[in-house]
Amino acid sequence: MGKEKLMERARDELFSHINRCGVLQAEDGDKKHWMDETIDYIGERYPDLTDGDLTGLREIGIRFCQPAIAHGASRASKKLDAATVA
């Protein structure tokens, strides 16, 4: 299997793990710990990937876990506070 195809499979598997494990709602420290363990696992599943490949996957995974638009209870309470000031 070619290197590009291998990276695509590993990336898709990482995204699948992220979606199934509920890590998107985790605290940042827990996300980092989860990502470290998951990248180690992917490294074992795909031994032909280099350390650089795994670092790239980690970065992609961390970006995938960050919402483009902030959300959550703390964000909603800030909007409510701003609305009541006016």
N, C-alpha and C positions, 0 to 999 in steps of 0.2 A: 504494500500500500504506500502511496506517495506521501511525502511529508505534509503537504497541504491538506490532503484528505484526512490524515491522522489528526491534524490540528482541528479541523472542522468537527470531527467526531468527538474529540475531547472537549471542545468548547460546547457543543450541543449537550453532552452529558453533564457538564458543569451547570449549564442553564437549567437543565431538567432537575438536577439535585436542588438548586436554589429554589425553584418553584415548588417542589414537593416537600421540602423540609421546613418551610415557613420562616426561613432565615430573614426574609424581608422585614418582618416585624420585630426582629431582635435588636437589642442594644448594640452600639458600635463595638464594644469590647467582645461581646459574644459573637458578632459577625466575623471579627478578625480571627478569633479562635476557631470558629466553624470553617472559615475559608482556609486557614492553615491546614487543618486536618483533611479537608476535602481535596485540596491540591496535592497533599501527600498521597492520598488514595488514588487520585487520577495519575500521578506519577508512577505508582505501582501498576496500574492497569495499562498504561501506555509507556513502557520502559524505553521506547525509542525517542521519546520527547526529551529535549535537553533542559537543563536548569533555566536557560533563557526562555524556552517555550513555556515552561511552567510559571515563570515570573510573569510573562505576558498574559497567560490565562488568569492568574491571580488578579492582575490589574483590571482585566476585562470583567471578571466576576465582581470585584468591588464596585466598579462603575455601574454594573447591572443592578446591584443592590441599593444604589442611591437613587431616590426618586428625582425626576426632573423638576417636579414642583413639590415643595415641602408640604407635608400633610401630617395629620395626627392631632392629638388632643392639645398639645402645647401651641401649635400653630392656630388652631381654632380659637383658643382662649385669647390669644393676642388680637385676633380680628374682632372678637366680641368686645374686648377692652377698648380698642380704638373706636369702635362704633358707639360706645356709650359716652365717650369723651365729647363728641360733637354735639 
